[in-house]
Amino acid sequence: MLIKLPESWPHPLGAALAMLVLAALDLAGAFAAKEASESRSPVYAGLGVLSFLLLFWVYASSLQYAELAPVTFGWIVVLQVGVLVLDRWRYGARLPIGAWVAVVAILVAQAYLVLAPQPTRPTPDQAPGLVAAAVDTTAATAPGPPTLEE
């Protein structure tokens, strides 16, 4: 059911490709939604629905190759740039210079979140104490209220 990439491809390549495809599908869906709302076109509405169904399939598939947060942040960063370009060139929207400064600052912060080294999670064989402590059900509990026998 999920999309499989060739085994020889490195996982970061699959993740980057997923981010770009997700942004393209999301942007296509946004364009279709805008056109459907302006022209009341069932064709654009259907294309939008198809775009978002494909987006879900690609998103689910991408999680085989990368963690949820980096794929999502990367997708959103590319999507935001695409929406700004689409809004500017297709619909004539103009942003003041202060808004562009804010956009650049947000994109830099999001790029940092995507590209910064991610901490690795320990596996049970690397940190058995951490895993055991997380599931320890024999730990002492706080004392309850006093009873009449005490």
Secondary structure, 3 states (H helix, E strand, C coil): CCCCCCCCCCHHHHHHHHHHHHHHHHHHHHHHHHHHHHHCCHHHHHHHHHHHHHHHHHHHHHCCCCCHHHHHHHHHHHHHHHHHHHHHHCCCCCCCHHHHHHHHHHHHHHHHHHHCCCCCCCCCCCCHHHHHHHHCCCCCCCCCCCCCCC
